[in-house]
Amino acid sequence: QVQLVESGGGLVQPGGSLRLSCAASSSIFSISTAGWYRQTFGNQREWVASITSGGSTNYANSVKGRFTISRDNANYALYLQMNSLKPEDTAVYYCNMGSSYGVYWGQGTQVTVSS
């Protein structure tokens, strides 16, 4: 059973920064495409960014230029650097990984952007 554990969420003022981390429990992470999603109450989960096993990245238009996704395959870790945060970025953020071995989700970490 693969486990993903997010950390780094919290309360930040508009314009501030946070760095989310996601620790994977399996070497399957190294061959997986990984990504970040977010969800607010009553809404569907929304894709934020993804990164392939080789390091190619893609971003939702709403975060492009402000967020940076990265990974450390040697340590089975995924990151999301979030800068210039806006109140509309407030959500529970989930990490995700997928490969031919399956799709896995973390439990989520709350990010709140408020003054």
C-alpha positions as CSV (number, residue, x, y, z in Angstrom):
1,Q,0.0,0.0,0.0
2,V,1.5,3.3,-1.1
3,Q,1.0,6.2,1.3
4,L,1.3,9.9,0.5
5,V,1.6,12.4,3.4
6,E,1.4,16.2,2.8
7,S,2.7,18.9,5.0
8,G,3.4,22.6,5.0
9,G,0.0,24.0,4.9
10,G,-1.2,26.9,7.1
11,L,-2.4,30.4,7.3
12,V,-0.6,33.1,5.3
13,Q,-1.4,36.7,4.3
14,P,-2.2,37.6,0.8
15,G,1.0,38.1,-1.2
16,G,2.8,35.6,1.0
17,S,4.4,32.2,0.3
18,L,4.1,28.6,1.4
19,R,5.9,25.5,0.4
20,L,4.0,22.2,0.5
21,S,5.7,18.9,0.7
22,C,4.5,15.4,0.0
23,A,6.3,12.3,1.1
24,A,5.7,9.0,-0.7
25,S,6.3,5.6,0.9
26,S,7.3,3.7,-2.2
27,S,9.9,3.7,-4.9
28,I,7.0,3.6,-7.4
29,F,7.0,7.4,-6.9
30,S,10.2,7.6,-9.0
31,I,8.4,6.3,-12.1
32,S,5.1,8.1,-11.5
33,T,3.7,11.3,-12.8
34,A,2.9,13.3,-9.7
35,G,0.7,16.3,-9.1
36,W,-1.1,18.7,-6.8
37,Y,-4.8,19.3,-6.7
38,R,-7.0,21.5,-4.5
39,Q,-10.5,21.5,-3.3
40,T,-12.8,23.9,-1.5
41,F,-16.0,23.0,0.3
42,G,-18.8,22.1,-2.0
43,N,-16.6,22.1,-5.1
44,Q,-14.9,19.5,-7.2
45,R,-11.2,18.8,-6.8
46,E,-9.2,21.0,-9.2
47,W,-5.9,20.2,-10.8
48,V,-3.1,22.7,-9.9
49,A,0.1,21.3,-11.3
50,S,1.8,18.1,-12.4
51,I,5.3,16.8,-13.1
52,T,6.4,13.7,-15.0
53,S,9.0,11.3,-13.7
54,G,11.5,13.1,-16.0
55,G,10.7,16.5,-14.7
56,S,8.4,18.0,-17.3
57,T,5.9,20.3,-15.7
58,N,2.4,21.7,-16.4
59,Y,0.3,24.3,-14.5
60,A,-3.2,25.4,-14.3
61,N,-3.6,28.9,-15.8
62,S,-4.8,30.2,-12.4
63,V,-1.4,29.5,-10.8
64,K,1.0,29.8,-13.7
65,G,3.9,32.1,-12.8
66,R,3.2,31.9,-9.1
67,F,3.5,28.2,-8.2
68,T,6.4,25.9,-8.9
69,I,6.2,22.1,-8.7
70,S,9.3,20.0,-8.2
71,R,10.3,16.6,-7.1
72,D,13.2,14.6,-5.5
73,N,13.0,11.1,-6.9
74,A,15.9,9.9,-4.7
75,N,13.9,10.8,-1.6
76,Y,10.4,10.1,-2.9
77,A,9.3,13.7,-2.4
78,L,7.1,16.2,-4.2
79,Y,7.0,19.9,-3.5
80,L,4.8,22.9,-4.4
81,Q,6.3,26.3,-3.9
82,M,3.5,28.8,-3.8
83,N,4.3,32.5,-4.1
84,S,2.1,35.7,-4.4
85,L,-0.7,33.8,-2.7
86,K,-4.3,35.1,-3.2
87,P,-7.4,34.5,-1.1
88,E,-8.8,32.4,-3.9
89,D,-5.9,30.0,-3.4
90,T,-7.5,29.0,-0.1
91,A,-8.3,25.2,-0.3
92,V,-7.3,21.8,0.9
93,Y,-4.3,20.8,-1.2
94,Y,-3.8,17.1,-2.1
95,C,-0.8,15.4,-3.7
96,N,-1.3,12.6,-6.2
97,M,0.8,10.1,-8.0
98,G,-0.1,7.8,-10.9
99,S,1.6,5.0,-12.9
100,S,0.7,1.6,-14.3
101,Y,0.8,0.4,-10.6
102,G,-2.2,2.6,-9.7
103,V,-3.3,6.1,-8.6
104,Y,-2.7,7.3,-5.1
105,W,-3.8,10.3,-3.0
106,G,-2.7,12.0,0.1
107,Q,-5.0,13.1,2.9
108,G,-4.7,16.8,2.2
109,T,-3.3,19.9,3.9
110,Q,-5.2,23.1,4.5
111,V,-3.9,26.3,3.0
112,T,-5.7,29.5,4.1
113,V,-4.8,32.9,2.5
114,S,-6.3,35.7,4.6
115,S,-5.4,38.9,6.3
